[in-house]
Amino acid sequence: MSYITSTDSVASPAVLAIAPARVFRGAQLLQQAGPIVARLGTRPLIVGGERSLEAVRPALLAALEQQSLVSSEVACKNACTEKSLKRLKQAAIAHQADVVVGVGGGKVLDAAKLLAHQCGLPIVTVPTSAATCAAWTALSNVYTEAGAFQYDVGLPQCPNVLLLDYDIIATAPVRTLIAGIGDALAKWYEASVSSGHSQQTMIIAAVQQARVLRDILLQKSVEAIAQPGSAAWQEAIDATVLMAGVIGGIGGAQCRTVAAHAVHNGLTHVDENHTSLHGEKVAYGILVQLRLEEMLQGSQLAVAARQQLTKFYQEIGLPLTLADLGLGGVSLAALERAAQVACAPGSDLHHLPFAVSPAELLAAMVSTTAPTHLGSPLEQMVALPSPCRQRELEE
């Protein structure tokens, strides 16, 4: 099986899955979840990460019991994998579930959404952090049991209900919000490329929204991180969970992922990298994408963007280099494998308007903080770490 090639979308290319049917946002919403879920079914299956279930169980179960709903819960231990999906489906059948309630981070919500689709059930998503926009989107990423990205599945619709409870989000580590900011920032840097400068109204709208999203995050993130619970904090959460999802919904496949997410996907195949969050790898991937545009296209806009993001990343704590991701001592072979996966046929990387080889990608990966004048093949080779440089010289 290819590790990158996406499955065919179950929705027609002419159909846009833009948004959840209903979005609730505010404080103490979990206590009000009973009537919301009751609109969709009477036998909810609650799918969540173990820590997420522990955190929401008292309030959620009480809310469901007030509506006389018969619930059951199942822990999603290995995120969204083919094996875990089979186990979740068995749990849904055993409980005779008629609605799924997904509670947790991005991978858990991806599993819950895909389970609901496979079982033909409605779904309520309850994000427990602002680390991704998975609670919004009509998309699920599937991973191996070891945590390596395999493929994504386009879903015919967004969740029936998204319940964004700021009180729940407030219990998550600040690192998750920072990672969510990194993931959301990629919307601009990727959508502006993958859209192909389309003249289609909806694509234009999505790209412009991505630009606005970037500006909001650049302006408000420092304050949001420094002052949890503030208005800026709430706006940053809305941006990372909700607005980022809107962009993918309006723009469809043409406004989603390019090199930044391809680099993320490749890095999931490096065993040492499973301690970093999705958005952290994506944020680093943005710098790699900009570096590719500098190296291979001579883009001065990419030079300016990388300089701007470097300063911003330093202010809020996003990774600038492989070392920042904990990969400073990883083997050359592992990095080469990541670059090969990211460049495989069908990869999002190929949404770039120019060809990229694994060697060129590797060069960009190890030079995200290089001086902007390094652009020629010789200069780039000199910028590589010594093992990489030796390999290039030998070849």
JORA-V221739 format. One record per residue. RES is the residue in one letter. PHI is phi in degrees with one decimal (none if undefined). PSI is psi in degrees with one decimal (999 if undefined). D_LAST is the distance of its C-alpha to the last C-alpha in Angstrom with 2 decimals. Layout:
<<RES/PHI/PSI/D_LAST> <RES/PHI/PSI/D_LAST>>
//
This chain:
<<M/none/137.0/29.90> <S/-69.0/142.4/27.50> <Y/-84.5/-7.9/27.12> <I/-122.4/-36.5/27.26> <T/-57.8/123.1/29.35> <S/-75.2/152.2/32.76> <T/-73.7/158.1/35.92> <D/-64.2/136.4/38.20> <S/-64.6/140.8/40.60> <V/-77.9/-10.0/44.09> <A/-98.7/150.7/45.55> <S/-62.1/143.2/45.96> <P/-58.1/-22.2/43.53> <A/-84.7/-6.7/46.70> <V/-100.8/130.1/47.90> <L/-104.4/125.0/47.01> <A/-92.4/91.1/47.45> <I/-84.3/-43.3/48.18> <A/-157.2/159.1/49.93> <P/-58.6/152.1/51.83> <A/-63.0/-36.2/55.40> <R/-140.8/137.6/56.74> <V/-124.2/120.8/55.24> <F/-107.8/132.9/57.23> <R/-142.1/138.9/56.26> <G/157.9/-172.5/58.27> <A/-93.1/150.4/59.40> <Q/55.1/35.9/60.88> <L/-75.3/-27.3/59.94> <L/-59.9/-35.8/59.25> <Q/-67.7/-15.9/62.98> <Q/-105.2/12.5/63.62> <A/-72.2/-21.8/61.18> <G/-54.7/-59.3/63.94> <P/-62.0/-32.4/65.41> <I/-63.9/-47.1/61.97> <V/-70.0/-37.0/60.78> <A/-62.1/-24.2/64.23> <R/-65.2/-22.5/63.87> <L/-106.6/-24.4/61.09> <G/-178.6/175.0/62.27> <T/-116.9/-9.6/64.35> <R/-128.5/74.2/61.97> <P/-72.1/138.7/58.85> <L/-103.2/118.7/55.88> <I/-92.5/116.9/54.25> <V/-109.8/123.3/50.50> <G/-158.7/165.5/48.90> <G/-69.7/156.0/46.76> <E/-59.3/-45.4/48.76> <R/-69.9/-35.3/49.09> <S/-65.5/-42.9/49.83> <L/-62.0/-40.9/52.55> <E/-62.7/-37.8/54.09> <A/-72.0/-36.8/54.21> <V/-99.6/-12.3/55.81> <R/-52.8/-52.9/57.87> <P/-56.7/-51.9/61.25> <A/-69.8/-41.3/61.52> <L/-68.3/-46.9/59.94> <L/-63.2/-39.5/61.98> <A/-63.2/-40.2/65.15> <A/-65.8/-39.6/64.54> <L/-71.7/-38.1/63.99> <E/-66.3/-32.2/67.01> <Q/-62.0/-24.3/69.21> <Q/-99.7/9.6/68.58> <S/59.6/33.6/69.25> <L/-85.6/139.9/65.72> <V/-98.0/104.8/64.62> <S/-108.2/159.5/61.12> <S/-142.9/151.3/58.60> <E/-125.4/150.6/55.33> <V/-140.6/131.4/52.07> <A/-81.9/134.1/49.20> <C/-95.7/92.8/45.73> <K/-80.3/-32.2/43.85> <N/-116.5/34.7/40.36> <A/56.2/-145.9/40.21> <C/-98.0/88.3/39.59> <T/-122.2/161.7/38.32> <E/-61.3/-38.0/39.52> <K/-67.6/-44.4/41.28> <S/-67.2/-33.3/43.01> <L/-65.1/-37.3/44.12> <K/-63.4/-41.9/45.84> <R/-66.7/-40.0/47.64> <L/-65.8/-38.4/48.70> <K/-65.5/-39.1/50.01> <Q/-61.2/-40.3/52.07> <A/-65.3/-38.7/53.52> <A/-65.6/-41.3/54.43> <I/-66.8/-44.6/56.19> <A/-62.0/-36.5/58.00> <H/-84.6/-10.0/59.30> <Q/56.2/45.2/60.16> <A/-64.7/142.8/58.45> <D/-120.2/4.1/59.25> <V/-159.1/145.4/57.10> <V/-110.0/136.2/53.92> <V/-117.0/110.2/53.66> <G/-94.3/126.9/50.10> <V/-128.8/118.9/49.98> <G/149.8/-156.9/46.87> <G/-86.6/-170.2/43.43> <G/-59.6/-46.1/41.03> <K/-68.0/-37.5/39.85> <V/-66.6/-43.3/43.43> <L/-65.9/-34.9/44.73> <D/-60.7/-42.4/42.09> <A/-65.3/-43.5/43.35> <A/-64.4/-41.2/46.96> <K/-65.0/-43.4/46.45> <L/-69.1/-37.4/44.75> <L/-60.0/-47.5/47.46> <A/-59.7/-41.1/50.16> <H/-63.8/-46.4/48.67> <Q/-63.3/-31.7/48.39> <C/-94.7/-2.8/52.00> <G/67.5/36.4/53.38> <L/-114.9/152.2/54.65> <P/-71.1/161.3/54.97> <I/-141.4/143.0/53.04> <V/-113.0/126.3/53.64> <T/-104.7/134.9/50.66> <V/-127.4/93.1/51.31> <P/-69.5/140.1/48.32> <T/-104.7/2.2/48.58> <S/-152.5/170.4/46.08> <A/-102.6/30.8/44.76> <A/-77.4/-21.4/41.11> <T/-151.4/174.8/40.57> <C/-102.8/21.2/42.52> <A/-59.9/-28.4/42.47> <A/-64.7/-19.3/46.27> <W/-97.3/-38.5/46.54> <T/-82.1/158.1/43.99> <A/-96.4/58.9/44.20> <L/-155.3/140.1/40.84> <S/-131.4/133.0/39.71> <N/-96.9/134.0/36.26> <V/-109.2/134.1/35.86> <Y/-118.7/164.7/33.76> <T/-78.5/170.3/33.06> <E/-62.3/-25.3/35.18> <A/-85.1/-2.4/32.33> <G/93.8/11.5/32.30> <A/-89.6/136.8/29.25> <F/-61.9/133.4/29.91> <Q/-107.8/-61.7/30.62> <Y/-162.3/167.6/32.43> <D/-116.9/158.0/35.22> <V/-124.9/119.0/38.65> <G/-76.4/133.5/40.64> <L/-104.7/154.0/44.31> <P/-71.4/-17.4/47.31> <Q/-156.5/159.5/48.79> <C/-73.4/168.3/48.44> <P/-53.8/152.3/50.47> <N/-66.6/-38.5/54.22> <V/-140.6/136.9/54.75> <L/-115.4/124.0/52.65> <L/-113.1/103.3/54.48> <L/-102.5/101.3/53.03> <D/-100.0/111.8/55.04> <Y/-62.9/-28.6/54.31> <D/-65.7/-36.6/55.94> <I/-69.7/-45.2/53.41> <I/-59.9/-34.1/50.47> <A/-65.1/-21.2/51.97> <T/-83.0/-9.9/51.53> <A/-79.8/150.6/47.73> <P/-59.3/146.5/45.57> <V/-60.5/-25.9/44.80> <R/-57.8/-32.9/41.09> <T/-69.2/-36.8/41.51> <L/-67.0/-41.3/42.94> <I/-60.9/-43.1/40.11> <A/-63.6/-39.2/37.61> <G/-63.6/-36.0/39.75> <I/-63.2/-43.0/39.64> <G/-61.6/-42.9/35.84> <D/-65.0/-42.3/35.91> <A/-69.7/-35.6/38.62> <L/-57.2/-32.9/36.94> <A/-62.1/-20.9/34.13> <K/-56.1/-43.2/36.79> <W/-70.9/-50.2/36.78> <Y/-67.5/-25.2/33.10> <E/-93.9/-46.5/32.39> <A/-62.9/-36.2/35.63> <S/-67.0/-20.3/35.50> <V/-94.5/-49.3/32.19> <S/-68.3/-22.0/32.88> <S/-69.9/-17.6/36.33> <G/62.7/29.5/34.94> <H/53.5/41.6/37.76> <S/-61.6/148.7/40.19> <Q/-98.2/4.9/43.80> <Q/-70.4/136.8/45.17> <T/-56.5/-47.0/47.73> <M/-68.5/-35.0/46.56> <I/-67.7/-43.7/42.91> <I/-58.6/-43.8/44.05> <A/-61.1/-43.2/46.23> <A/-64.9/-44.0/43.46> <V/-64.8/-41.2/41.05> <Q/-66.6/-37.4/43.87> <Q/-63.9/-35.8/44.79> <A/-64.3/-38.5/41.21> <R/-65.0/-43.5/41.53> <V/-62.2/-42.1/44.88> <L/-58.8/-46.2/43.46> <R/-56.5/-46.9/40.76> <D/-64.3/-40.8/43.49> <I/-59.5/-45.5/45.77> <L/-68.7/-39.6/43.16> <L/-64.6/-32.3/42.16> <Q/-84.8/-34.2/45.87> <K/-109.7/-13.1/47.23> <S/-65.7/-41.5/44.61> <V/-60.1/-46.7/45.23> <E/-65.3/-40.7/48.96> <A/-61.2/-42.0/48.51> <I/-70.7/-37.4/46.51> <A/-75.3/-24.5/48.93> <Q/-130.1/75.5/52.03> <P/-57.0/137.6/51.84> <G/89.5/-9.8/54.68> <S/-75.7/173.3/55.08> <A/-62.5/-39.4/55.22> <A/-64.9/-38.4/51.71> <W/-61.1/-46.3/50.49> <Q/-64.6/-39.5/52.16> <E/-67.4/-35.1/50.74> <A/-65.9/-37.9/47.19> <I/-65.8/-45.9/47.79> <D/-57.8/-38.2/49.18> <A/-67.5/-45.4/46.12> <T/-76.5/-35.9/43.55> <V/-90.8/-43.2/45.49> <L/-98.1/-57.6/47.53> <M/-64.2/-37.5/46.30> <A/-61.4/-37.4/42.66> <G/-67.9/-37.5/43.95> <V/-57.7/-42.0/46.05> <I/-62.1/-47.0/43.07> <G/-64.4/-33.6/41.29> <G/-69.4/-45.7/44.67> <I/-69.9/-43.3/45.61> <G/-83.6/-19.3/42.24> <G/66.1/-154.5/41.31> <A/-63.0/-24.0/37.82> <Q/-75.0/-10.8/37.06> <C/-126.7/46.8/37.49> <R/-119.7/-105.7/35.65> <T/-110.6/147.2/32.08> <V/-133.3/-128.6/28.80> <A/-70.1/-35.3/25.66> <A/-59.0/-45.3/27.63> <H/-76.5/-29.8/28.90> <A/-63.6/-40.6/25.70> <V/-63.1/-43.4/24.03> <H/-53.8/-49.3/27.12> <N/-61.2/-40.3/26.78> <G/-65.0/-41.6/23.20> <L/-67.6/-23.5/24.22> <T/-66.0/-14.2/27.11> <H/-90.2/1.7/24.71> <V/-96.6/115.1/23.84> <D/-55.5/-37.5/26.64> <E/-72.1/-7.7/27.12> <N/-99.4/9.6/27.87> <H/-79.7/4.9/31.16> <T/-91.8/-14.3/33.21> <S/-90.8/153.0/32.47> <L/-84.5/159.0/34.58> <H/-50.9/-52.7/33.69> <G/-66.5/-26.6/34.55> <E/-68.0/-43.7/32.60> <K/-66.6/-38.4/29.35> <V/-65.7/-42.4/30.38> <A/-59.7/-45.1/31.28> <Y/-61.0/-39.2/27.87> <G/-62.6/-29.9/26.47> <I/-61.3/-44.9/28.56> <L/-63.5/-37.3/26.78> <V/-63.5/-44.1/23.37> <Q/-60.9/-44.1/24.81> <L/-64.4/-37.1/26.18> <R/-64.3/-39.1/22.93> <L/-62.5/-41.3/21.29> <E/-64.6/-36.3/24.27> <E/-65.5/-51.7/23.83> <M/-66.0/-45.3/20.13> <L/-99.2/-17.9/20.24> <Q/-121.3/-10.0/23.92> <G/65.4/30.2/25.00> <S/-72.8/118.6/27.87> <Q/-75.6/-27.4/30.35> <L/-64.0/-39.4/32.25> <A/-66.0/-37.1/29.29> <V/-60.1/-49.0/29.12> <A/-64.7/-40.1/32.84> <A/-65.5/-40.7/32.71> <R/-66.3/-38.1/30.04> <Q/-63.5/-43.4/32.17> <Q/-63.9/-45.7/35.27> <L/-69.2/-33.8/33.84> <T/-58.3/-46.9/32.42> <K/-63.5/-43.1/35.98> <F/-65.1/-45.0/37.49> <Y/-58.8/-41.0/35.22> <Q/-64.6/-33.6/36.13> <E/-69.5/-37.6/39.79> <I/-108.3/-9.1/39.91> <G/95.5/28.7/37.25> <L/-87.8/152.9/34.45> <P/-73.5/137.7/30.89> <L/-101.1/-25.4/28.63> <T/-137.7/171.1/25.52> <L/-60.0/-37.3/23.95> <A/-61.6/-38.1/25.91> <D/-64.7/-25.9/29.06> <L/-86.4/2.4/28.45> <G/83.9/18.5/28.27> <L/-114.7/22.0/24.53> <G/-62.6/-29.6/23.69> <G/-108.3/13.7/22.80> <V/-69.6/151.7/21.26> <S/-69.3/154.8/18.19> <L/-60.5/-38.7/14.71> <A/-60.9/-38.8/15.05> <A/-66.9/-40.9/18.31> <L/-68.1/-37.6/17.12> <E/-63.5/-39.8/14.38> <R/-62.0/-43.5/17.31> <A/-61.3/-42.2/19.50> <A/-66.1/-39.4/17.26> <Q/-65.2/-42.2/16.99> <V/-62.8/-43.5/20.77> <A/-65.8/-24.3/21.47> <C/-101.3/5.6/19.68> <A/-62.8/156.1/21.28> <P/-54.9/136.4/23.70> <G/87.2/-4.2/26.96> <S/-66.9/150.5/25.67> <D/-61.2/-22.4/27.66> <L/-55.2/-32.0/24.53> <H/-77.7/3.9/24.99> <H/-77.9/-11.3/28.28> <L/-62.9/148.1/26.41> <P/-80.7/16.5/27.19> <F/-149.3/155.7/23.56> <A/-76.8/146.2/20.49> <V/-134.8/129.6/18.05> <S/-93.2/159.7/14.76> <P/-55.4/-38.2/14.04> <A/-65.1/-40.3/11.22> <E/-67.7/-39.1/13.92> <L/-64.5/-43.5/16.50> <L/-59.9/-41.4/14.85> <A/-60.5/-40.5/14.60> <A/-69.1/-37.7/18.27> <M/-62.7/-33.4/19.26> <V/-95.8/7.6/18.40> <S/-135.4/34.1/20.01> <T/-66.9/-19.0/23.36> <T/-113.8/17.3/25.28> <A/-67.7/152.1/23.15> <P/-55.4/144.9/25.21> <T/-69.8/-12.9/25.71> <H/-80.9/-10.0/24.57> <L/-75.7/105.9/20.89> <G/-139.0/-31.2/19.77> <S/-72.9/157.1/17.40> <P/-53.7/-41.4/13.61> <L/-67.0/-46.2/13.55> <E/-61.4/-39.7/16.45> <Q/-66.1/-38.9/15.09> <M/-63.3/-39.5/11.94> <V/-64.9/-30.7/14.58> <A/-74.8/-15.2/16.69> <L/-70.4/152.0/14.45> <P/-58.5/153.9/15.69> <S/-54.2/-42.2/14.22> <P/-61.6/-40.2/12.55> <C/-66.3/-42.0/10.79> <R/-63.0/-40.5/9.97> <Q/-62.8/-41.8/8.65> <R/-62.4/-43.8/6.29> <E/-62.5/-41.3/5.21> <L/-64.9/-39.4/5.43> <E/-66.6/-32.2/3.80> <E/-80.3/999/0.00>>
//
